[in-house]
Amino acid sequence: MLTLWAAVVAERLGYPHDEALTLGKAVAGLNAYSKGKALGLFRPAIPAGEPGWGAAGVLDLKRIRALAR
């Protein structure tokens, strides 16, 4: 349901249908990963200290956004 909702929001923001579905899938996947990590079911796949990860093993979103430009 989250995938559908995110896809509809993306379409209303002007993304084409295929891109909106991809964004919806990404949002749902990141949400599921975040929930699993909070429950202690997952740990980061990339060790702390690798590019894109902070010292505590948390995603460095500023770095990732900078790489996307």
PQR file with spaces between the fields and no chain letter, atoms N, CA, C, O and H, PARSE charges and radii, in Angstrom:
ATOM       1  N    MET     1       0.818   -1.183    0.000 -0.4000 1.5000
ATOM       2  CA   MET     1       0.000    0.000    0.000 -0.0000 2.0000
ATOM       3  C    MET     1       0.872    1.260    0.000  0.5500 1.7000
ATOM       4  O    MET     1       0.540    2.257   -0.642 -0.5500 1.4000
ATOM       5  N    LEU     2       1.980    1.199    0.723 -0.4000 1.5000
ATOM       6  CA   LEU     2       2.888    2.346    0.763 -0.0000 2.0000
ATOM       7  C    LEU     2       3.477    2.625   -0.617  0.5500 1.7000
ATOM       8  O    LEU     2       3.651    3.783   -0.998 -0.5500 1.4000
ATOM       9  H    LEU     2       2.249    0.389    1.245  0.4000 1.0000
ATOM      10  N    THR     3       3.782    1.571   -1.360 -0.4000 1.5000
ATOM      11  CA   THR     3       4.321    1.739   -2.716 -0.0000 2.0000
ATOM      12  C    THR     3       3.324    2.480   -3.593  0.5500 1.7000
ATOM      13  O    THR     3       3.693    3.407   -4.314 -0.5500 1.4000
ATOM      14  H    THR     3       3.640    0.630   -1.051  0.4000 1.0000
ATOM      15  N    LEU     4       2.072    2.076   -3.532 -0.4000 1.5000
ATOM      16  CA   LEU     4       1.021    2.722   -4.331 -0.0000 2.0000
ATOM      17  C    LEU     4       0.861    4.179   -3.937  0.5500 1.7000
ATOM      18  O    LEU     4       0.785    5.057   -4.797 -0.5500 1.4000
ATOM      19  H    LEU     4       1.772    1.323   -2.946  0.4000 1.0000
ATOM      20  N    TRP     5       0.811    4.435   -2.637 -0.4000 1.5000
ATOM      21  CA   TRP     5       0.637    5.808   -2.163 -0.0000 2.0000
ATOM      22  C    TRP     5       1.791    6.688   -2.632  0.5500 1.7000
ATOM      23  O    TRP     5       1.569    7.787   -3.142 -0.5500 1.4000
ATOM      24  H    TRP     5       0.873    3.722   -1.938  0.4000 1.0000
ATOM      25  N    ALA     6       3.017    6.209   -2.462 -0.4000 1.5000
ATOM      26  CA   ALA     6       4.176    6.997   -2.866 -0.0000 2.0000
ATOM      27  C    ALA     6       4.196    7.216   -4.379  0.5500 1.7000
ATOM      28  O    ALA     6       4.603    8.279   -4.847 -0.5500 1.4000
ATOM      29  H    ALA     6       3.197    5.317   -2.048  0.4000 1.0000
ATOM      30  N    ALA     7       3.759    6.216   -5.142 -0.4000 1.5000
ATOM      31  CA   ALA     7       3.712    6.359   -6.601 -0.0000 2.0000
ATOM      32  C    ALA     7       2.692    7.415   -7.005  0.5500 1.7000
ATOM      33  O    ALA     7       2.952    8.220   -7.900 -0.5500 1.4000
ATOM      34  H    ALA     7       3.428    5.352   -4.762  0.4000 1.0000
ATOM      35  N    VAL     8       1.551    7.418   -6.362 -0.4000 1.5000
ATOM      36  CA   VAL     8       0.523    8.421   -6.674 -0.0000 2.0000
ATOM      37  C    VAL     8       1.027    9.822   -6.335  0.5500 1.7000
ATOM      38  O    VAL     8       0.819   10.762   -7.102 -0.5500 1.4000
ATOM      39  H    VAL     8       1.340    6.765   -5.635  0.4000 1.0000
ATOM      40  N    VAL     9       1.685    9.960   -5.192 -0.4000 1.5000
ATOM      41  CA   VAL     9       2.240   11.265   -4.815 -0.0000 2.0000
ATOM      42  C    VAL     9       3.282   11.714   -5.832  0.5500 1.7000
ATOM      43  O    VAL     9       3.294   12.876   -6.238 -0.5500 1.4000
ATOM      44  H    VAL     9       1.854    9.196   -4.568  0.4000 1.0000
ATOM      45  N    ALA    10       4.152   10.802   -6.244 -0.4000 1.5000
ATOM      46  CA   ALA    10       5.191   11.143   -7.230 -0.0000 2.0000
ATOM      47  C    ALA    10       4.564   11.562   -8.560  0.5500 1.7000
ATOM      48  O    ALA    10       5.035   12.502   -9.200 -0.5500 1.4000
ATOM      49  H    ALA    10       4.142    9.858   -5.914  0.4000 1.0000
ATOM      50  N    GLU    11       3.499   10.863   -8.978 -0.4000 1.5000
ATOM      51  CA   GLU    11       2.827   11.247  -10.225 -0.0000 2.0000
ATOM      52  C    GLU    11       2.221   12.641  -10.105  0.5500 1.7000
ATOM      53  O    GLU    11       2.276   13.429  -11.048 -0.5500 1.4000
ATOM      54  H    GLU    11       3.117   10.099   -8.458  0.4000 1.0000
ATOM      55  N    ARG    12       1.653   12.939   -8.962 -0.4000 1.5000
ATOM      56  CA   ARG    12       1.069   14.277   -8.772 -0.0000 2.0000
ATOM      57  C    ARG    12       2.135   15.360   -8.713  0.5500 1.7000
ATOM      58  O    ARG    12       1.857   16.530   -8.977 -0.5500 1.4000
ATOM      59  H    ARG    12       1.609   12.299   -8.195  0.4000 1.0000
ATOM      60  N    LEU    13       3.345   14.968   -8.369 -0.4000 1.5000
ATOM      61  CA   LEU    13       4.456   15.925   -8.375 -0.0000 2.0000
ATOM      62  C    LEU    13       5.046   16.099   -9.772  0.5500 1.7000
ATOM      63  O    LEU    13       5.941   16.919   -9.976 -0.5500 1.4000
ATOM      64  H    LEU    13       3.570   14.018   -8.155  0.4000 1.0000
ATOM      65  N    GLY    14       4.537   15.322  -10.735 -0.4000 1.5000
ATOM      66  CA   GLY    14       4.950   15.503  -12.117 -0.0000 2.0000
ATOM      67  C    GLY    14       5.851   14.437  -12.697  0.5500 1.7000
ATOM      68  O    GLY    14       6.290   14.570  -13.839 -0.5500 1.4000
ATOM      69  H    GLY    14       3.810   14.656  -10.569  0.4000 1.0000
ATOM      70  N    TYR    15       6.143   13.386  -11.954 -0.4000 1.5000
ATOM      71  CA   TYR    15       6.985   12.316  -12.486 -0.0000 2.0000
ATOM      72  C    TYR    15       6.175   11.430  -13.431  0.5500 1.7000
ATOM      73  O    TYR    15       4.987   11.207  -13.198 -0.5500 1.4000
ATOM      74  H    TYR    15       5.786   13.278  -11.026  0.4000 1.0000
ATOM      75  N    PRO    16       6.798   10.925  -14.486 -0.5600 1.5000
ATOM      76  CA   PRO    16       6.115    9.976  -15.363  0.2800 2.0000
ATOM      77  C    PRO    16       5.757    8.703  -14.586  0.5500 1.7000
ATOM      78  O    PRO    16       6.337    8.423  -13.538 -0.5500 1.4000
ATOM      79  N    HIS    17       4.799    7.943  -15.110 -0.4000 1.5000
ATOM      80  CA   HIS    17       4.254    6.777  -14.418 -0.0000 2.0000
ATOM      81  C    HIS    17       5.342    5.777  -14.013  0.5500 1.7000
ATOM      82  O    HIS    17       5.371    5.328  -12.867 -0.5500 1.4000
ATOM      83  H    HIS    17       4.328    8.170  -15.962  0.4000 1.0000
ATOM      84  N    ASP    18       6.231    5.426  -14.939 -0.4000 1.5000
ATOM      85  CA   ASP    18       7.276    4.443  -14.633 -0.0000 2.0000
ATOM      86  C    ASP    18       8.226    4.927  -13.532  0.5500 1.7000
ATOM      87  O    ASP    18       8.601    4.163  -12.642 -0.5500 1.4000
ATOM      88  H    ASP    18       6.207    5.790  -15.870  0.4000 1.0000
ATOM      89  N    GLU    19       8.601    6.184  -13.604 -0.4000 1.5000
ATOM      90  CA   GLU    19       9.484    6.738  -12.580 -0.0000 2.0000
ATOM      91  C    GLU    19       8.778    6.816  -11.240  0.5500 1.7000
ATOM      92  O    GLU    19       9.388    6.576  -10.198 -0.5500 1.4000
ATOM      93  H    GLU    19       8.296    6.804  -14.327  0.4000 1.0000
ATOM      94  N    ALA    20       7.492    7.152  -11.259 -0.4000 1.5000
ATOM      95  CA   ALA    20       6.720    7.229  -10.019 -0.0000 2.0000
ATOM      96  C    ALA    20       6.649    5.868   -9.340  0.5500 1.7000
ATOM      97  O    ALA    20       6.754    5.782   -8.116 -0.5500 1.4000
ATOM      98  H    ALA    20       6.997    7.347  -12.106  0.4000 1.0000
ATOM      99  N    LEU    21       6.470    4.799  -10.121 -0.4000 1.5000
ATOM     100  CA   LEU    21       6.442    3.453   -9.540 -0.0000 2.0000
ATOM     101  C    LEU    21       7.791    3.086   -8.937  0.5500 1.7000
ATOM     102  O    LEU    21       7.856    2.464   -7.877 -0.5500 1.4000
ATOM     103  H    LEU    21       6.384    4.869  -11.115  0.4000 1.0000
ATOM     104  N    THR    22       8.862    3.470   -9.614 -0.4000 1.5000
ATOM     105  CA   THR    22      10.199    3.193   -9.103 -0.0000 2.0000
ATOM     106  C    THR    22      10.439    3.947   -7.800  0.5500 1.7000
ATOM     107  O    THR    22      10.975    3.389   -6.843 -0.5500 1.4000
ATOM     108  H    THR    22       8.809    3.975  -10.475  0.4000 1.0000
ATOM     109  N    LEU    23      10.046    5.202   -7.768 -0.4000 1.5000
ATOM     110  CA   LEU    23      10.197    5.979   -6.535 -0.0000 2.0000
ATOM     111  C    LEU    23       9.354    5.383   -5.412  0.5500 1.7000
ATOM     112  O    LEU    23       9.800    5.326   -4.266 -0.5500 1.4000
ATOM     113  H    LEU    23       9.611    5.656   -8.545  0.4000 1.0000
ATOM     114  N    GLY    24       8.137    4.938   -5.732 -0.4000 1.5000
ATOM     115  CA   GLY    24       7.279    4.310   -4.732 -0.0000 2.0000
ATOM     116  C    GLY    24       7.909    3.057   -4.160  0.5500 1.7000
ATOM     117  O    GLY    24       7.852    2.817   -2.954 -0.5500 1.4000
ATOM     118  H    GLY    24       7.775    4.985   -6.663  0.4000 1.0000
ATOM     119  N    LYS    25       8.510    2.258   -5.028 -0.4000 1.5000
ATOM     120  CA   LYS    25       9.168    1.036   -4.573 -0.0000 2.0000
ATOM     121  C    LYS    25      10.361    1.371   -3.679  0.5500 1.7000
ATOM     122  O    LYS    25      10.596    0.703   -2.672 -0.5500 1.4000
ATOM     123  H    LYS    25       8.556    2.453   -6.007  0.4000 1.0000
ATOM     124  N    ALA    26      11.106    2.398   -4.048 -0.4000 1.5000
ATOM     125  CA   ALA    26      12.260    2.808   -3.246 -0.0000 2.0000
ATOM     126  C    ALA    26      11.827    3.304   -1.871  0.5500 1.7000
ATOM     127  O    ALA    26      12.449    2.964   -0.864 -0.5500 1.4000
ATOM     128  H    ALA    26      10.915    2.941   -4.866  0.4000 1.0000
ATOM     129  N    VAL    27      10.774    4.100   -1.823 -0.4000 1.5000
ATOM     130  CA   VAL    27      10.276    4.611   -0.543 -0.0000 2.0000
ATOM     131  C    VAL    27       9.828    3.463    0.350  0.5500 1.7000
ATOM     132  O    VAL    27      10.169    3.430    1.532 -0.5500 1.4000
ATOM     133  H    VAL    27      10.269    4.376   -2.641  0.4000 1.0000
ATOM     134  N    ALA    28       9.070    2.523   -0.202 -0.4000 1.5000
ATOM     135  CA   ALA    28       8.593    1.384    0.584 -0.0000 2.0000
ATOM     136  C    ALA    28       9.758    0.527    1.069  0.5500 1.7000
ATOM     137  O    ALA    28       9.751    0.063    2.209 -0.5500 1.4000
ATOM     138  H    ALA    28       8.793    2.550   -1.162  0.4000 1.0000
ATOM     139  N    GLY    29      10.752    0.315    0.220 -0.4000 1.5000
ATOM     140  CA   GLY    29      11.905   -0.490    0.603 -0.0000 2.0000
ATOM     141  C    GLY    29      12.731    0.165    1.696  0.5500 1.7000
ATOM     142  O    GLY    29      13.151   -0.499    2.644 -0.5500 1.4000
ATOM     143  H    GLY    29      10.758    0.693   -0.706  0.4000 1.0000
ATOM     144  N    LEU    30      12.965    1.456    1.569 -0.4000 1.5000
ATOM     145  CA   LEU    30      13.722    2.174    2.602 -0.0000 2.0000
ATOM     146  C    LEU    30      12.964    2.199    3.922  0.5500 1.7000
ATOM     147  O    LEU    30      13.562    2.097    4.994 -0.5500 1.4000
ATOM     148  H    LEU    30      12.624    1.996    0.798  0.4000 1.0000
ATOM     149  N    ASN    31      11.640    2.336    3.837 -0.4000 1.5000
ATOM     150  CA   ASN    31      10.831    2.324    5.054 -0.0000 2.0000
ATOM     151  C    ASN    31      10.906    0.958    5.742  0.5500 1.7000
ATOM     152  O    ASN    31      11.046    0.886    6.963 -0.5500 1.4000
ATOM     153  H    ASN    31      11.155    2.419    2.966  0.4000 1.0000
ATOM     154  N    ALA    32      10.815   -0.114    4.971 -0.4000 1.5000
ATOM     155  CA   ALA    32      10.894   -1.460    5.534 -0.0000 2.0000
ATOM     156  C    ALA    32      12.269   -1.711    6.150  0.5500 1.7000
ATOM     157  O    ALA    32      12.370   -2.297    7.227 -0.5500 1.4000
ATOM     158  H    ALA    32      10.701   -0.055    3.979  0.4000 1.0000
ATOM     159  N    TYR    33      13.314   -1.275    5.476 -0.4000 1.5000
ATOM     160  CA   TYR    33      14.671   -1.446    6.000 -0.0000 2.0000
ATOM     161  C    TYR    33      14.839   -0.674    7.307  0.5500 1.7000
ATOM     162  O    TYR    33      15.405   -1.183    8.274 -0.5500 1.4000
ATOM     163  H    TYR    33      13.232   -0.798    4.601  0.4000 1.0000
ATOM     164  N    SER    34      14.338    0.564    7.320 -0.4000 1.5000
ATOM     165  CA   SER    34      14.433    1.392    8.517 -0.0000 2.0000
ATOM     166  C    SER    34      13.718    0.742    9.701  0.5500 1.7000
ATOM     167  O    SER    34      14.231    0.730   10.819 -0.5500 1.4000
ATOM     168  H    SER    34      13.878    0.978    6.534  0.4000 1.0000
ATOM     169  N    LYS    35      12.543    0.210    9.442 -0.4000 1.5000
ATOM     170  CA   LYS    35      11.774   -0.456   10.504 -0.0000 2.0000
ATOM     171  C    LYS    35      12.518   -1.700   10.996  0.5500 1.7000
ATOM     172  O    LYS    35      12.604   -1.928   12.203 -0.5500 1.4000
ATOM     173  H    LYS    35      12.126    0.220    8.534  0.4000 1.0000
ATOM     174  N    GLY    36      13.048   -2.497   10.085 -0.4000 1.5000
ATOM     175  CA   GLY    36      13.793   -3.684   10.463 -0.0000 2.0000
ATOM     176  C    GLY    36      15.035   -3.351   11.261  0.5500 1.7000
ATOM     177  O    GLY    36      15.371   -4.051   12.215 -0.5500 1.4000
ATOM     178  H    GLY    36      12.977   -2.312    9.105  0.4000 1.0000
ATOM     179  N    LYS    37      15.722   -2.280   10.874 -0.4000 1.5000
ATOM     180  CA   LYS    37      16.914   -1.852   11.587 -0.0000 2.0000
ATOM     181  C    LYS    37      16.549   -1.384   12.999  0.5500 1.7000
ATOM     182  O    LYS    37      17.257   -1.684   13.960 -0.5500 1.4000
ATOM     183  H    LYS    37      15.449   -1.711   10.099  0.4000 1.0000
ATOM     184  N    ALA    38      15.436   -0.645   13.117 -0.4000 1.5000
ATOM     185  CA   ALA    38      14.990   -0.171   14.429 -0.0000 2.0000
ATOM     186  C    ALA    38      14.623   -1.339   15.343  0.5500 1.7000
ATOM     187  O    ALA    38      14.811   -1.260   16.557 -0.5500 1.4000
ATOM     188  H    ALA    38      14.860   -0.402   12.336  0.4000 1.0000
ATOM     189  N    LEU    39      14.105   -2.413   14.769 -0.4000 1.5000
ATOM     190  CA   LEU    39      13.741   -3.590   15.553 -0.0000 2.0000
ATOM     191  C    LEU    39      14.934   -4.516   15.816  0.5500 1.7000
ATOM     192  O    LEU    39      14.812   -5.500   16.545 -0.5500 1.4000
ATOM     193  H    LEU    39      13.952   -2.477   13.783  0.4000 1.0000
ATOM     194  N    GLY    40      16.082   -4.194   15.219 -0.4000 1.5000
ATOM     195  CA   GLY    40      17.274   -5.000   15.411 -0.0000 2.0000
ATOM     196  C    GLY    40      17.349   -6.211   14.500  0.5500 1.7000
ATOM     197  O    GLY    40      18.127   -7.130   14.753 -0.5500 1.4000
ATOM     198  H    GLY    40      16.180   -3.394   14.627  0.4000 1.0000
ATOM     199  N    LEU    41      16.539   -6.223   13.429 -0.4000 1.5000
ATOM     200  CA   LEU    41      16.534   -7.353   12.507 -0.0000 2.0000
ATOM     201  C    LEU    41      17.596   -7.236   11.425  0.5500 1.7000
ATOM     202  O    LEU    41      18.046   -8.247   10.887 -0.5500 1.4000
ATOM     203  H    LEU    41      15.906   -5.476   13.223  0.4000 1.0000
ATOM     204  N    PHE    42      18.006   -6.001   11.098 -0.4000 1.5000
ATOM     205  CA   PHE    42      18.992   -5.755   10.058 -0.0000 2.0000
ATOM     206  C    PHE    42      20.128   -4.930   10.625  0.5500 1.7000
ATOM     207  O    PHE    42      19.970   -4.222   11.621 -0.5500 1.4000
ATOM     208  H    PHE    42      17.641   -5.179   11.535  0.4000 1.0000
ATOM     209  N    ARG    43      21.256   -5.031    9.986 -0.4000 1.5000
ATOM     210  CA   ARG    43      22.368   -4.137   10.277 -0.0000 2.0000
ATOM     211  C    ARG    43      22.873   -3.627    8.929  0.5500 1.7000
ATOM     212  O    ARG    43      22.611   -4.253    7.902 -0.5500 1.4000
ATOM     213  H    ARG    43      21.384   -5.606    9.177  0.4000 1.0000
ATOM     214  N    PRO    44      23.585   -2.515    8.910 -0.5600 1.5000
ATOM     215  CA   PRO    44      24.053   -1.970    7.634  0.2800 2.0000
ATOM     216  C    PRO    44      24.866   -2.988    6.843  0.5500 1.7000
ATOM     217  O    PRO    44      25.693   -3.703    7.408 -0.5500 1.4000
ATOM     218  N    ALA    45      24.630   -3.052    5.544 -0.4000 1.5000
ATOM     219  CA   ALA    45      25.355   -3.970    4.679 -0.0000 2.0000
ATOM     220  C    ALA    45      26.773   -3.492    4.436  0.5500 1.7000
ATOM     221  O    ALA    45      27.667   -4.298    4.179 -0.5500 1.4000
ATOM     222  H    ALA    45      23.958   -2.472    5.085  0.4000 1.0000
ATOM     223  N    ILE    46      26.986   -2.186    4.516 -0.4000 1.5000
ATOM     224  CA   ILE    46      28.309   -1.601    4.306 -0.0000 2.0000
ATOM     225  C    ILE    46      28.876   -1.238    5.671  0.5500 1.7000
ATOM     226  O    ILE    46      28.219   -0.529    6.433 -0.5500 1.4000
ATOM     227  H    ILE    46      26.260   -1.531    4.725  0.4000 1.0000
ATOM     228  N    PRO    47      30.061   -1.696    5.996 -0.5600 1.5000
ATOM     229  CA   PRO    47      30.642   -1.392    7.311  0.2800 2.0000
ATOM     230  C    PRO    47      30.844    0.101    7.513  0.5500 1.7000
ATOM     231  O    PRO    47      31.025    0.849    6.552 -0.5500 1.4000
ATOM     232  N    ALA    48      30.811    0.524    8.759 -0.4000 1.5000
ATOM     233  CA   ALA    48      31.051    1.928    9.091 -0.0000 2.0000
ATOM     234  C    ALA    48      32.421    2.337    8.568  0.5500 1.7000
ATOM     235  O    ALA    48      33.371    1.555    8.588 -0.5500 1.4000
ATOM     236  H    ALA    48      30.663   -0.083    9.539  0.4000 1.0000
ATOM     237  N    GLY    49      32.500    3.557    8.108 -0.4000 1.5000
ATOM     238  CA   GLY    49      33.757    4.062    7.572 -0.0000 2.0000
ATOM     239  C    GLY    49      33.847    3.977    6.060  0.5500 1.7000
ATOM     240  O    GLY    49      34.711    4.619    5.462 -0.5500 1.4000
ATOM     241  H    GLY    49      31.728    4.193    8.091  0.4000 1.0000
ATOM     242  N    GLU    50      32.978    3.201    5.427 -0.4000 1.5000
ATOM     243  CA   GLU    50      32.944    3.127    3.969 -0.0000 2.0000
ATOM     244  C    GLU    50      32.290    4.403    3.422  0.5500 1.7000
ATOM     245  O    GLU    50      31.537    5.051    4.149 -0.5500 1.4000
ATOM     246  H    GLU    50      32.276    2.679    5.913  0.4000 1.0000
ATOM     247  N    PRO    51      32.552    4.780    2.175 -0.5600 1.5000
ATOM     248  CA   PRO    51      31.937    5.975    1.607  0.2800 2.0000
ATOM     249  C    PRO    51      30.410    5.904    1.668  0.5500 1.7000
ATOM     250  O    PRO    51      29.808    4.888    1.321 -0.5500 1.4000
ATOM     251  N    GLY    52      29.801    6.997    2.113 -0.4000 1.5000
ATOM     252  CA   GLY    52      28.350    7.064    2.205 -0.0000 2.0000
ATOM     253  C    GLY    52      27.827    6.741    3.586  0.5500 1.7000
ATOM     254  O    GLY    52      26.652    6.969    3.875 -0.5500 1.4000
ATOM     255  H    GLY    52      30.290    7.822    2.395  0.4000 1.0000
ATOM     256  N    TRP    53      28.695    6.208    4.452 -0.4000 1.5000
ATOM     257  CA   TRP    53      28.272    5.855    5.804 -0.0000 2.0000
ATOM     258  C    TRP    53      29.031    6.700    6.806  0.5500 1.7000
ATOM     259  O    TRP    53      30.224    6.960    6.643 -0.5500 1.4000
ATOM     260  H    TRP    53      29.649    6.023    4.216  0.4000 1.0000
ATOM     261  N    GLY    54      28.340    7.120    7.830 -0.4000 1.5000
ATOM     262  CA   GLY    54      28.980    7.873    8.898 -0.0000 2.0000
ATOM     263  C    GLY    54      29.743    6.944    9.829  0.5500 1.7000
ATOM     264  O    GLY    54      29.769    5.730    9.624 -0.5500 1.4000
ATOM     265  H    GLY    54      27.371    6.909    7.963  0.4000 1.0000
ATOM     266  N    ALA    55      30.354    7.512   10.837 -0.4000 1.5000
ATOM     267  CA   ALA    55      31.175    6.734   11.762 -0.0000 2.0000
ATOM     268  C    ALA    55      30.349    5.732   12.560  0.5500 1.7000
ATOM     269  O    ALA    55      30.865    4.685   12.952 -0.5500 1.4000
ATOM     270  H    ALA    55      30.333    8.498   11.004  0.4000 1.0000
ATOM     271  N    ALA    56      29.073    6.034   12.808 -0.4000 1.5000
ATOM     272  CA   ALA    56      28.230    5.147   13.612 -0.0000 2.0000
ATOM     273  C    ALA    56      27.485    4.131   12.752  0.5500 1.7000
ATOM     274  O    ALA    56      26.606    3.434   13.259 -0.5500 1.4000
ATOM     275  H    ALA    56      28.654    6.884   12.490  0.4000 1.0000
ATOM     276  N    GLY    57      27.810    4.028   11.464 -0.4000 1.5000
ATOM     277  CA   GLY    57      27.117    3.092   10.588 -0.0000 2.0000
ATOM     278  C    GLY    57      25.776    3.612   10.116  0.5500 1.7000
ATOM     279  O    GLY    57      24.919    2.834    9.697 -0.5500 1.4000
ATOM     280  H    GLY    57      28.524    4.594   11.052  0.4000 1.0000
ATOM     281  N    VAL    58      25.588    4.924   10.180 -0.4000 1.5000
ATOM     282  CA   VAL    58      24.346    5.554    9.750 -0.0000 2.0000
ATOM     283  C    VAL    58      24.591    6.208    8.401  0.5500 1.7000
ATOM     284  O    VAL    58      25.649    6.793    8.167 -0.5500 1.4000
ATOM     285  H    VAL    58      26.284    5.555   10.521  0.4000 1.0000
ATOM     286  N    LEU    59      23.606    6.106    7.512 -0.4000 1.5000
ATOM     287  CA   LEU    59      23.749    6.717    6.187 -0.0000 2.0000
ATOM     288  C    LEU    59      24.037    8.205    6.300  0.5500 1.7000
ATOM     289  O    LEU    59      23.396    8.907    7.083 -0.5500 1.4000
ATOM     290  H    LEU    59      22.747    5.630    7.702  0.4000 1.0000
ATOM     291  N    ASP    60      24.990    8.685    5.530 -0.4000 1.5000
ATOM     292  CA   ASP    60      25.321   10.097    5.461 -0.0000 2.0000
ATOM     293  C    ASP    60      24.572   10.673    4.260  0.5500 1.7000
ATOM     294  O    ASP    60      25.092   10.695    3.144 -0.5500 1.4000
ATOM     295  H    ASP    60      25.511    8.115    4.894  0.4000 1.0000
ATOM     296  N    LEU    61      23.336   11.144    4.504 -0.4000 1.5000
ATOM     297  CA   LEU    61      22.480   11.601    3.411 -0.0000 2.0000
ATOM     298  C    LEU    61      23.041   12.821    2.704  0.5500 1.7000
ATOM     299  O    LEU    61      22.814   12.988    1.505 -0.5500 1.4000
ATOM     300  H    LEU    61      22.913   11.126    5.410  0.4000 1.0000
ATOM     301  N    LYS    62      23.765   13.679    3.408 -0.4000 1.5000
ATOM     302  CA   LYS    62      24.350   14.849    2.753 -0.0000 2.0000
ATOM     303  C    LYS    62      25.344   14.413    1.680  0.5500 1.7000
ATOM     304  O    LYS    62      25.385   14.983    0.590 -0.5500 1.4000
ATOM     305  H    LYS    62      23.950   13.544    4.381  0.4000 1.0000
ATOM     306  N    ARG    63      26.142   13.399    1.998 -0.4000 1.5000
ATOM     307  CA   ARG    63      27.125   12.902    1.031 -0.0000 2.0000
ATOM     308  C    ARG    63      26.423   12.247   -0.154  0.5500 1.7000
ATOM     309  O    ARG    63      26.828   12.446   -1.299 -0.5500 1.4000
ATOM     310  H    ARG    63      26.109   12.935    2.884  0.4000 1.0000
ATOM     311  N    ILE    64      25.394   11.485    0.105 -0.4000 1.5000
ATOM     312  CA   ILE    64      24.677   10.805   -0.974 -0.0000 2.0000
ATOM     313  C    ILE    64      24.003   11.823   -1.885  0.5500 1.7000
ATOM     314  O    ILE    64      24.048   11.684   -3.108 -0.5500 1.4000
ATOM     315  H    ILE    64      25.064   11.323    1.035  0.4000 1.0000
ATOM     316  N    ARG    65      23.377   12.847   -1.302 -0.4000 1.5000
ATOM     317  CA   ARG    65      22.745   13.886   -2.123 -0.0000 2.0000
ATOM     318  C    ARG    65      23.783   14.615   -2.965  0.5500 1.7000
ATOM     319  O    ARG    65      23.511   14.960   -4.115 -0.5500 1.4000
ATOM     320  H    ARG    65      23.340   12.960   -0.309  0.4000 1.0000
ATOM     321  N    ALA    66      24.953   14.851   -2.417 -0.4000 1.5000
ATOM     322  CA   ALA    66      26.008   15.541   -3.158 -0.0000 2.0000
ATOM     323  C    ALA    66      26.474   14.698   -4.342  0.5500 1.7000
ATOM     324  O    ALA    66      26.785   15.239   -5.403 -0.5500 1.4000
ATOM     325  H    ALA    66      25.174   14.571   -1.483  0.4000 1.0000
ATOM     326  N    LEU    67      26.523   13.387   -4.171 -0.4000 1.5000
ATOM     327  CA   LEU    67      26.957   12.507   -5.253 -0.0000 2.0000
ATOM     328  C    LEU    67      25.911   12.429   -6.361  0.5500 1.7000
ATOM     329  O    LEU    67      26.254   12.154   -7.511 -0.5500 1.4000
ATOM     330  H    LEU    67      26.270   12.947   -3.310  0.4000 1.0000
ATOM     331  N    ALA    68      24.647   12.666   -6.035 -0.4000 1.5000
ATOM     332  CA   ALA    68      23.579   12.573   -7.016 -0.0000 2.0000
ATOM     333  C    ALA    68      23.536   13.771   -7.944  0.5500 1.7000
ATOM     334  O    ALA    68      22.859   13.724   -8.970 -0.5500 1.4000
ATOM     335  H    ALA    68      24.369   12.889   -5.101  0.4000 1.0000
ATOM     336  N    ARG    69      24.230   14.828   -7.618 -0.4000 1.5000
ATOM     337  CA   ARG    69      24.183   16.052   -8.439 -0.0000 2.0000
ATOM     338  C    ARG    69      25.129   15.988   -9.585  0.5500 1.7000
ATOM     339  O    ARG    69      25.213   16.933  -10.370 -0.5500 1.4000
ATOM     340  H    ARG    69      24.781   14.866   -6.784  0.4000 1.0000
